[in-house]
Amino acid sequence: MAKAKSNSTAKASTNDTKKVEPVAQTQPKPTTNGDHKKVEPKTQPESKPEAKPVTNHKAKAKSTSNTPAQEEGESFSDRLPKIIETLTYSIPPNIKTLPLSFYANFQKGSMFFFLLYLMYYFKNYSRGAFIYLAMHASYGFMWNLKTLAFPDRAHLAKMSIGSLPLLFTVLIGYWYLGYFMMSGQGIQNPSPERICIGVCIFTLGSVLMMTTDAQKYFTLKYKKGLIDSGMISRNRNTNYLGEMMLYGALAYMNGTEKSYVPWAILLTVWTIVFSITIFAKELSLKKKEGYQQYKEKSWLLLFKPFRSDILSLLVYAIAAAGVYYVYSEGGMTPVLKKMHPYVKKTIDGAIAAVVGNLKLA
């Protein structure tokens, strides 16, 4: 009986242990696994990644609600270059043709042959026609050489069919300047004074445009950022000023005796095309580092001779007064003739004083 009891107790103990072992083994496993599974999804929604979008949306809502004026200003400045790009290259139908540089180079490069044909057609071989041919045709050749050496990267984009009418309107206007002269409407026998002034303005404008575009191309090729030295250190748009000067010289050679159409064409292009492009460029410059210092030492379209605005304006006021005086006297020739006795007397006196001092020495 004792053996039976002991065996039974032993069996019971072993059974108890058997029963306890799986409980001890199985109970912690599901509880721990279940705990881990329950903890992980709970910690994920409470983690930081879910809190970030909430705070970001709040911040965005605050920024949009608090600064509408700033957004309108930024959106306009950001939108304007896109508008200009669309008008220049992508007006519907947006079927791409050839780059803008092709049309510009063809128009300017063919000017020599176009003007020669007009001279032959109208049988116009006057002095004014040949001078105009030399000026306008040489500019066309300079433009093509500039494109080969340092092209404007913006002109390399292809234009859509819808944008071509706007471009052709401007180019035909430039062609009309030559037609105006060769058809006999311009001044056919310009005075030496008009030739002198016209050639000087044309030459200076061509130099300003060519050197500024060259500086811009090679500087940006090796260094990005604001360009505030060289030809554009005192004038932020020297290339536009140069182009206005050279085309203004061509209109000046045509004269205004018979019509103001050449000047009307140029003023329209400068007011609509140049002004918008310069304004968009100015918005782009404002975003670059060092713009405020650059603005203080330069002007938008004219050269700023001095740091002081008053002194710089004084220089232009004196120059304008001199131009008005010459114009009121009938030109440079009457003024020079009037000044001749005084200048001759002064020079003769200076020469005599120098010679006398040399003899005494």
C-alpha positions in Angstrom: 0.0 0.0 0.0 2.8 2.3 0.8 4.4 1.5 -2.4 1.1 2.1 -4.1 0.6 5.4 -2.3 4.1 6.4 -3.0 3.7 5.4 -6.6 0.5 7.2 -6.8 1.9 10.3 -5.1 4.9 10.1 -7.4 2.7 9.8 -10.4 0.6 12.6 -9.1 3.6 14.8 -8.5 4.9 13.9 -11.9 1.6 14.6 -13.4 1.4 17.8 -11.5 4.8 18.7 -12.8 3.9 17.8 -16.3 0.8 19.9 -16.0 2.7 22.8 -14.5 5.5 22.7 -17.0 3.4 23.3 -20.1 1.5 26.0 -18.2 4.7 27.6 -17.1 6.1 27.3 -20.6 3.0 28.2 -22.5 1.7 31.0 -20.3 4.7 33.3 -20.5 5.1 32.8 -24.3 1.7 33.9 -25.4 1.5 36.6 -22.8 5.0 38.0 -23.7 4.3 37.6 -27.5 0.9 39.1 -27.0 2.3 42.0 -25.0 4.9 42.7 -27.6 2.3 42.7 -30.4 0.1 44.9 -28.4 2.9 47.3 -27.5 4.3 47.7 -30.9 1.1 49.1 -32.6 0.5 51.3 -29.6 3.9 52.8 -29.7 3.8 53.4 -33.5 0.8 55.8 -33.5 2.2 57.5 -30.5 5.7 57.9 -32.1 7.1 61.1 -33.5 6.5 60.5 -37.2 2.8 60.8 -36.7 3.2 64.0 -34.7 5.3 65.7 -37.4 2.6 66.0 -40.1 0.2 67.4 -37.5 2.7 70.1 -36.5 3.7 70.7 -40.1 0.1 71.2 -41.2 -0.4 73.6 -38.3 2.7 75.5 -39.2 1.6 75.7 -42.8 -1.8 76.9 -41.9 -0.3 79.6 -39.7 2.1 80.7 -42.3 -0.5 80.9 -45.0 -3.0 82.7 -42.8 -0.6 85.1 -41.3 1.5 86.3 -44.4 -0.8 86.6 -47.4 0.9 89.8 -48.6 4.3 88.2 -48.6 3.0 85.2 -50.6 1.4 87.4 -53.2 4.7 89.3 -53.6 6.7 86.1 -53.9 4.2 84.4 -56.2 4.3 87.4 -58.6 8.1 87.5 -58.7 8.2 83.8 -59.2 5.5 83.9 -61.8 6.9 86.7 -63.9 9.9 84.8 -65.3 7.5 82.0 -66.2 5.2 84.3 -67.9 8.0 85.8 -70.0 9.3 82.4 -70.8 5.8 81.3 -71.9 5.4 84.3 -74.1 8.8 83.9 -75.6 8.9 80.2 -76.2 5.6 78.4 -75.4 2.5 80.2 -76.6 0.0 77.6 -77.9 0.1 75.8 -80.2 3.2 74.6 -78.4 4.7 73.0 -81.4 8.5 73.6 -81.2 10.3 74.9 -84.2 13.8 76.3 -84.1 15.8 78.1 -81.3 15.4 81.8 -80.9 19.0 82.3 -81.7 18.4 81.0 -85.2 15.8 83.6 -86.1 17.7 86.4 -84.5 21.0 85.4 -86.2 19.3 85.1 -89.5 17.6 88.5 -89.3 20.7 90.3 -88.2 23.1 88.4 -90.4 20.9 88.9 -93.5 20.7 92.7 -93.0 23.6 93.4 -95.2 22.1 91.6 -98.2 18.6 92.9 -97.4 19.9 96.5 -97.4 21.9 96.0 -100.6 18.8 94.7 -102.4 16.8 97.7 -101.2 19.5 100.0 -102.5 19.4 98.3 -105.9 15.6 98.2 -105.9 15.1 101.9 -105.1 18.3 102.9 -106.9 19.5 104.7 -103.8 23.3 105.1 -103.7 23.4 108.2 -101.6 25.8 109.0 -98.8 23.2 108.4 -96.2 22.3 105.0 -97.6 26.0 103.8 -97.6 26.6 105.1 -94.1 23.5 103.3 -92.8 24.5 100.1 -94.6 27.9 100.2 -92.9 26.4 100.7 -89.5 23.4 98.3 -89.5 25.1 95.6 -91.4 28.2 95.7 -89.2 26.0 95.3 -86.2 24.5 92.2 -87.7 27.9 90.6 -88.3 29.0 91.5 -84.7 25.9 89.8 -83.4 26.6 86.6 -85.2 30.2 86.6 -84.1 29.0 87.2 -80.5 26.7 84.2 -80.8 29.6 82.0 -82.0 32.0 83.1 -79.3 29.8 83.6 -76.3 26.1 82.8 -77.0 23.2 83.8 -74.8 22.0 80.5 -73.3 18.5 81.7 -73.0 18.3 82.1 -76.8 19.1 78.4 -77.3 15.7 77.3 -76.3 13.3 76.3 -79.1 10.3 78.5 -79.8 6.7 77.4 -80.4 4.6 78.3 -83.4 2.5 80.5 -81.3 5.4 82.6 -80.0 6.8 83.3 -83.5 4.4 86.2 -84.3 5.7 88.2 -81.3 9.3 87.7 -82.4 8.6 88.5 -86.0 6.9 91.7 -85.0 10.1 92.9 -83.3 12.4 91.7 -86.1 10.3 93.3 -88.8 10.4 96.5 -86.9 14.2 96.5 -87.1 14.0 95.6 -90.8 11.7 98.6 -91.3 14.5 101.0 -90.1 16.6 100.0 -93.1 13.6 100.1 -95.4 12.9 103.7 -94.2 16.4 104.8 -95.2 16.8 103.0 -98.5 13.3 104.0 -99.7 14.4 107.6 -99.6 12.4 108.6 -96.5 15.5 109.0 -94.3 18.2 111.7 -94.6 20.0 111.0 -97.8 22.8 113.6 -97.4 23.5 113.8 -93.7 25.8 116.6 -92.4 29.3 115.8 -91.2 28.0 116.6 -87.7 25.2 114.1 -87.9 27.6 111.5 -89.2 30.0 112.2 -86.3 27.4 112.0 -83.6 25.6 108.9 -85.1 28.8 106.9 -85.6 30.1 107.8 -82.1 26.9 106.7 -80.4 26.7 103.6 -82.5 30.3 102.6 -81.8 30.0 103.2 -78.0 26.7 101.3 -77.8 28.2 98.3 -79.7 31.2 98.2 -77.4 29.0 98.3 -74.3 26.8 95.5 -75.5 29.6 93.2 -76.7 31.8 93.6 -73.7 29.0 93.2 -71.2 27.7 90.0 -72.8 31.2 88.6 -72.9 31.8 89.4 -69.3 28.5 87.8 -68.3 29.1 84.7 -70.3 32.6 83.9 -69.1 32.0 84.9 -65.5 28.9 82.6 -65.1 30.8 79.9 -66.9 33.3 79.6 -64.0 31.4 81.2 -61.1 27.7 81.4 -60.3 26.2 84.2 -58.4 25.9 88.0 -58.5 28.1 89.9 -61.0 28.9 93.3 -59.6 32.2 94.2 -61.2 33.6 95.2 -64.6 31.2 96.8 -67.1 28.2 96.3 -64.9 29.7 97.6 -61.7 28.1 101.1 -62.0 25.2 100.1 -64.3 23.1 96.9 -63.8 22.0 96.7 -67.4 24.8 97.9 -69.5 24.1 95.5 -72.4 20.5 96.9 -72.7 21.8 100.4 -72.7 24.3 99.6 -75.4 21.6 98.0 -77.6 19.4 101.1 -77.1 22.3 103.4 -78.0 23.2 101.6 -81.3 19.6 101.3 -82.5 19.0 104.9 -81.4 22.0 105.9 -83.6 20.3 104.2 -86.6 17.1 106.1 -86.0 19.1 109.3 -85.6 20.7 108.7 -89.0 17.2 108.4 -90.5 16.1 111.7 -89.0 12.6 112.9 -88.2 12.1 115.3 -91.1 9.5 113.0 -92.9 8.3 110.7 -90.2 8.7 109.6 -86.5 8.0 106.0 -87.3 11.6 104.7 -86.6 11.6 106.3 -83.2 8.1 105.1 -82.5 9.2 101.5 -83.3 12.2 101.7 -81.0 10.2 103.3 -78.1 7.6 100.6 -78.4 10.2 97.8 -78.2 12.0 99.5 -75.3 8.8 100.1 -73.4 7.2 96.7 -73.8 10.1 94.2 -74.3 13.1 95.8 -72.6 11.3 97.2 -69.6 9.6 94.0 -68.7 12.8 92.0 -69.1 14.8 94.4 -67.1 12.2 94.4 -64.3 12.2 90.5 -64.2 16.0 90.6 -64.1 15.9 93.1 -61.2 13.6 90.7 -59.2 16.1 87.9 -59.8 19.0 90.1 -58.6 17.1 90.9 -55.3 17.3 87.3 -54.3 21.1 87.1 -54.6 23.5 87.8 -51.8 25.1 91.3 -51.9 22.3 92.9 -53.9 21.8 95.8 -51.5 25.5 96.8 -51.6 25.4 96.4 -55.4 22.3 98.6 -55.7 23.9 101.4 -53.7 26.8 101.8 -56.1 24.9 101.3 -59.4 21.8 102.5 -61.3 19.3 100.5 -63.2 20.1 101.7 -66.7 22.5 104.6 -66.5 26.1 104.7 -65.2 26.4 106.0 -61.7 29.7 108.0 -61.7 29.9 108.5 -58.0 28.7 106.9 -54.8 26.6 109.9 -54.1 23.3 110.2 -56.0 23.4 114.0 -55.9 26.9 114.2 -57.5 25.9 111.6 -60.1 22.7 113.5 -61.0 24.7 116.7 -61.2 27.0 115.2 -63.8 24.0 114.2 -66.0 22.4 117.6 -65.4 25.5 119.4 -66.7 25.7 117.1 -69.7 22.0 117.7 -70.5 22.5 121.4 -70.2 25.4 121.2 -72.6 23.4 119.2 -75.1 20.5 121.7 -74.9 22.9 124.6 -75.4 24.4 123.0 -78.5 20.9 122.2 -79.9 19.7 125.7 -79.3 22.7 127.2 -81.1 21.9 125.1 -84.2 24.4 122.2 -83.6 28.1 121.7 -82.9 29.4 123.6 -85.9 28.0 127.0 -84.9 29.2 126.5 -81.4 32.7 125.5 -82.5 32.8 128.5 -84.8 31.7 130.8 -82.0 34.3 129.4 -79.6 37.1 129.4 -82.3 38.5 132.9 -81.6 38.6 132.4 -77.8 40.1 129.0 -78.1 42.6 130.1 -80.6 43.6 133.1 -78.5 44.0 130.9 -75.4 46.1 128.3 -77.2 48.3 130.9 -78.9 48.9 132.6 -75.5 49.8 129.3 -73.9 52.2 128.4 -76.7 53.9 131.8 -76.5 54.4 131.5 -72.8 55.9 128.1 -73.1 58.3 129.2 -75.8 59.3 132.3 -73.8 60.1 130.2 -70.8 62.2 127.9 -72.9 64.2 130.8 -74.3 64.9 132.1 -70.9 66.0 128.8 -69.7 
